């Protein structure tokens, strides 16, 4: 079990993705908090307990890219792992430009996600 129980925030507008990733990370002893939109996460307030964000790029409302821009403008240094079902060189470039710890095209394996989280954070 990790020595730190910091939260992994999962942000996706697909409820099944939120449920699946929350279960997967729970099995690996990560504490999770799921959000159906970037706006919902931004309204959360404090992010001091968030160790990493797993963020869909293409959502209704603001995109994952725009959400990361807003976080960066606030001075956030939380590592962001972008995920997308619409992989393209343009999406990878944009994600890289706004700052991403990893880029995972959907579908991805659980091992890929867990590895990306462990690499982006000091959580085990």
Secondary structure, DSSP 4 states (H G I P E B T S, - for coil): --S---EEEEE-S-HHHHHHHHHHHHHTT-EEEEESSHHHHHHT---TTEEEEEEESS-SSS-HHHHHHHHHHTT---EEEEEESS--HHHHHHHHHH--SEEEESS--HHHHHHHHHHHSS--
